[in-house]
Amino acid sequence: MTNPVRIAVASRSFSRHPILRAELLARYPSITFNESGRSLAGDELAAFLKGHDAAITALETIDEKLLDRCPELQLISKYGVGLDMLDLPLLSRRGIRLGWTGGVNRRSVAELVIAMAISLLRHVPQGNAEVRAGQWRQLMGRHLSERTVGIVGCGHVGKDLAQLLRAFGCTLLAHDIRHFPDFYAANGIEAVGLDELLARADVVTLHLPLDHTTRNILSAERLALMRPDAILVNAARGGLVDEAAMKRMLMDGRLAGAAFDVFAGEPPTDLELLRLPNFLATPHIGGSAEEAVVAMGRAAIDGLVTASVPEPASEVWRAAGAVGAGAIGG
């Protein structure tokens, strides 16, 4: 199949975006949009995709059971950069093409990380809550400027964040299983092991895919390496951190603060964690900037043409962590 004829857009966000709808319809006449306003899964997703040659998906899980029920589906174009909901070896075995562009939302995520770090360092969530409750006291915070920031995973987002942090005069540490000596040298970044990064950094920020090698990569034992005055930011993928262990550390004063845009289960249900004054939570908005949404959508439209069968050693395979062995930056 060279060009898809019947395209299903499973993503709710893409389906309701007027610019993306218009640009897709201008190129392809037969489009089925997800007009339900719901995230589709299981039987409902299979019924929606059935009879289509190609699909534009976001957070929908594409697995063997679904593909068995949608034999016509030969191309998937990804709206967004996360790949943990796709089984790349399965797509490769079945010869299903994948359209994917890495890093299209990197600035959106990088800016959110900086906003979260500053908010925690200056006690913005706690101060806001106290003022709303009728309290008025000045909370003493710290600058982000000249702090030591540890970036775990130095892919598209990690690199963009590092360049933004240079304006703050931060000391930058990075950990990734891949090596980027030229980038590190050009941006004054020190490559270190994960344990050393956790022990030294004032701010630790995660930028990894989620797979069997990275799930709970910040275990209780690794979290214990962090300094009591450090903060942790996760705007990458839920499941990278032992959230229960982190909560205990926040409550006991063994970790100064944490900010999460993603959770192991979404929406999160641990109200005790969510209500902590030193915890900041946002509803998976890392890519939810207008500019990022349009960029991701256009990349998905282009992916209908540029898609290829994912193969080992390809960029998408590496980005998904399908080659294994730990902290690969997303």
C-alpha angles and dihedrals in degrees: 000000000000100000126019116240103187115040127186118200106204096174113100093204094052092043094057097041108104096204095049093044091052095046093049093047090050089061103034126035100199110063130151112199126198099248095166096090088225133111105248123224141155116354093000093054092046091051091049094050097041114113095021128116095209140018136202107213136178118175095353115123115239110197139152095272091055094045090051088059094046105049093161093061108106103154135044121188116196121228100203132011105266114110104178091101092060127076100219096184088052092051089048093050092050095044093239113159121231127206111204136152119193124222100014091134097037097117092048092053095041092053091049090053091053091047090051094047093050092044092055096042091051095040092238097157092048093045092049092050093049095049090049088052092053098260123131119193134131112245116210112230140170136245123253085214114103093004121135110252122194115205113199106200117020102206126120097314095038092053093047091048091050091055092049092049091057087075088061093053092240124168103238127213122180135191123191134141087232123069125235103175096160093050092044092050094047092051102037094247123158115215111218141163118271096250092051091048092052092049095049107036127097088197124029117193126185125219106167138123117244117248138129091286096051103036107119089356085156096057124173088268093052094043088055089064091067120097118253090242094050127105130215126214125191116183094144116072135334114245097047092101134051093240095190092054091046091052091054090051092050091049094047096046093247090121123036098213148331135205122198129186091173134044139193087246120028125240092029117233103191098107091177089063095041092053097052111118091225095051124086120194130186127182102252094287099147092116096030100106117116092238093050094047092054092045092050092047094050090048089054091051091049089047090067086070103031097044119130136177107275110245133184113274091024119128093251091050091053093044091053091052088239089140088062131212108111140275110039113164118239 
